Amino acid sequence: MADYDTAIFDVDGTLVDTNYHHALAWFRAFRRHDLTVPVWRLHRAIGMGGDHVVPAVAGDDVEQRLGEQLRADWAEEFAPLLDEIQPFEGVRELLEDVRRRGFTLVLASSGKAEHVDHYLGLFGGAELAEAWTTSADVEQTKPEPDLLRAALEKVGGRSAVLVGDSVWDFEAGGRLGVPGYGLRTGGFAVDELREAGALEVFESPAQLHERLDETALAKSARS
């Protein structure tokens, strides 16, 4: 395996169980404008940044007319759901082990800063990661690679391996030349994640941790 010095972990849907909360909040935001986008279709777009979701599920015309308002409505609908969100089992143990193996750990999120702070508090992410990103760090979010580039630049990493849960993570990684491993925690199928570029797919953070020695996260180039 190639040598990597940085481990980039997606946050939403990978470390914390948020994808279906996001889909429901988007559904409710669209309904404020008498637009009905099926929840399954919204789920398929989760993992993209909010700047891409509206045109992806409702078209460019809706984006032009209502995009900014829909994103504001989504934020209002998502806020009451925030306290329901929980980290996946084994997240902290996984991240601690990745650090022990010599990797610089950076968390890549396109979420709002207040949301990211909340998520990190659920598993002690601020203590474990060298840095993390929010929507304020980039102009374009996934599937554009800007977020991963910003994460790598924040820690001065030379080469990185990614862990994510959506096809959009691996599309972004592919554009930047960053390989990665998929988790099924976001609700995407194994074949979808592999076709998008995931080297291997695991059921959960806990299973990835159990099989870490089989991956490029077994040992850092710094070790």
C-alpha positions in Angstrom: 0.0 0.0 0.0 1.1 3.6 -0.6 2.2 5.6 2.4 -0.1 8.3 3.7 0.5 10.8 6.6 -3.0 12.2 7.0 -6.4 10.6 7.7 -9.4 12.7 6.6 -12.7 11.6 8.1 -16.0 12.9 6.8 -18.3 13.8 9.7 -22.0 13.8 8.7 -23.1 10.2 8.2 -19.7 8.8 8.8 -19.0 9.7 12.5 -22.4 11.0 13.5 -25.8 9.6 12.4 -27.3 12.6 10.6 -28.2 11.7 7.0 -31.9 10.9 7.6 -32.3 13.9 9.8 -30.9 16.0 7.0 -33.3 14.4 4.4 -36.3 15.1 6.6 -35.3 18.7 7.2 -34.9 19.2 3.5 -38.3 17.6 2.8 -39.9 20.0 5.3 -38.1 23.0 3.8 -39.4 22.2 0.3 -42.9 21.7 1.7 -42.9 25.3 3.0 -43.0 26.3 -0.7 -45.6 23.6 -1.6 -42.9 21.6 -3.3 -42.8 17.8 -2.6 -39.5 16.1 -3.2 -39.6 12.4 -2.2 -37.5 11.7 0.9 -35.7 8.9 -1.0 -34.5 11.3 -3.6 -33.4 13.8 -1.0 -31.4 11.0 0.7 -29.6 10.3 -2.5 -28.3 13.9 -2.4 -27.2 13.9 1.2 -23.4 14.1 1.3 -23.4 16.9 -1.2 -23.1 20.4 0.3 -26.2 22.5 0.6 -25.1 24.6 -2.3 -25.6 21.5 -4.6 -28.7 19.9 -3.1 -31.4 22.1 -4.4 -30.5 22.0 -8.1 -29.7 18.3 -7.8 -33.2 17.4 -6.5 -35.4 20.2 -7.8 -33.6 21.7 -10.8 -31.9 24.9 -11.7 -35.1 26.9 -11.9 -35.9 26.2 -8.3 -32.4 26.9 -7.3 -32.5 30.3 -9.0 -35.9 31.2 -7.5 -35.7 29.7 -4.0 -32.2 28.3 -3.4 -31.1 30.7 -0.7 -34.5 30.7 1.0 -34.6 26.9 1.0 -31.2 26.6 2.6 -32.4 29.0 5.3 -35.6 27.0 5.8 -33.5 23.8 6.0 -31.5 25.3 8.8 -34.6 26.1 10.7 -36.1 22.7 10.2 -32.8 21.0 11.1 -32.2 22.9 14.4 -34.9 21.0 16.5 -33.4 17.7 15.3 -29.9 18.5 16.4 -30.3 17.1 19.9 -31.5 13.7 18.6 -28.2 13.1 16.7 -25.8 10.5 18.1 -22.3 9.4 17.2 -22.0 5.9 15.7 -20.7 3.2 18.0 -16.9 2.9 18.2 -16.1 6.3 16.7 -13.9 7.6 19.4 -12.0 4.3 19.7 -11.4 4.3 15.9 -10.1 7.8 15.8 -7.9 7.3 18.8 -6.3 4.2 17.2 -5.8 6.1 13.9 -3.9 8.7 15.8 -1.8 6.2 17.7 -0.7 4.7 14.4 0.9 8.0 13.5 -1.7 9.7 11.3 -2.5 13.4 11.4 -6.3 13.4 11.9 -8.4 16.0 10.2 -12.2 16.1 10.1 -13.9 17.3 6.9 -17.4 18.7 7.2 -19.3 21.2 5.0 -21.7 21.8 7.9 -22.4 25.1 9.6 -19.8 25.9 12.3 -22.3 25.6 15.1 -23.4 22.1 13.9 -19.9 20.9 13.5 -19.0 22.1 17.1 -22.1 20.2 18.3 -21.1 17.0 16.5 -17.5 17.1 17.8 -18.7 17.5 21.3 -20.6 14.2 21.0 -17.3 12.1 20.7 -14.6 14.5 21.8 -13.6 15.3 18.3 -11.9 18.6 19.1 -9.5 16.7 21.4 -8.7 14.1 18.8 -8.4 16.0 15.6 -5.6 18.4 14.6 -8.1 20.4 12.6 -11.6 20.4 11.0 -13.4 22.2 8.3 -16.8 23.9 8.1 -18.8 25.5 5.3 -16.9 28.7 6.0 -13.7 27.2 4.7 -14.7 26.7 1.0 -16.8 28.3 -1.7 -17.9 24.9 -3.2 -18.7 21.7 -1.3 -18.8 18.1 -2.3 -18.7 16.6 -4.9 -16.2 19.4 -5.7 -12.9 18.5 -4.0 -12.4 21.9 -2.3 -13.3 20.6 1.2 -10.8 17.8 1.1 -8.1 20.2 -0.2 -8.9 22.6 2.6 -8.7 19.8 5.2 -5.3 18.6 3.9 -3.9 22.2 3.7 -5.0 22.9 7.3 -2.7 20.3 8.7 0.1 20.6 6.1 -0.5 17.0 5.0 1.5 15.5 2.1 -0.8 12.6 1.2 -4.1 11.5 2.6 -6.6 8.7 2.8 -10.3 9.4 3.2 -13.1 7.7 5.2 -16.6 8.6 4.1 -20.2 7.4 3.8 -21.5 8.8 0.5 -20.8 8.5 -3.2 -20.1 12.3 -3.1 -17.2 11.8 -0.7 -15.5 9.5 -3.2 -16.3 11.6 -6.2 -14.6 14.5 -4.4 -11.7 12.3 -3.4 -11.2 11.0 -6.9 -11.0 14.6 -8.3 -8.2 15.3 -5.8 -6.5 12.0 -6.1 -7.3 11.0 -2.5 -8.3 7.3 -2.1 -10.6 6.2 0.6 -12.8 3.7 2.5 -16.5 3.7 2.6 -18.9 3.1 5.5 -22.5 2.0 5.0 -23.7 4.3 7.8 -24.9 6.9 5.3 -27.3 4.5 3.7 -25.5 4.0 0.4 -25.1 0.5 -1.1 -21.7 -1.3 -1.1 -21.6 -1.4 -4.9 -22.4 2.3 -5.2 -19.6 3.2 -2.9 -17.2 1.0 -4.7 -18.2 2.3 -8.1 -17.7 5.9 -6.8 -14.2 5.0 -5.9 -14.1 3.5 -2.4 -11.3 0.9 -2.1 -13.3 -1.2 0.4 -16.6 -0.7 2.2 -17.3 -1.5 5.9 -20.5 -1.7 7.8 -19.6 0.7 10.5 -16.8 2.6 12.2 -16.5 -0.3 14.6 -15.9 -2.8 11.8 -13.4 -0.5 10.1 -11.6 -0.4 13.4 -11.5 -4.2 13.7 -10.0 -4.5 10.2 -7.8 -1.4 10.3 -4.7 -3.6 9.7 -6.1 -4.5 6.3 -6.2 -0.9 5.1 -3.9 1.9 4.3 -4.7 3.2 7.8 -2.7 0.4 9.3 0.5 2.5 9.6 1.3 6.1 8.8 4.2 7.2 6.7 5.2 9.2 9.7 5.6 6.0 11.9 
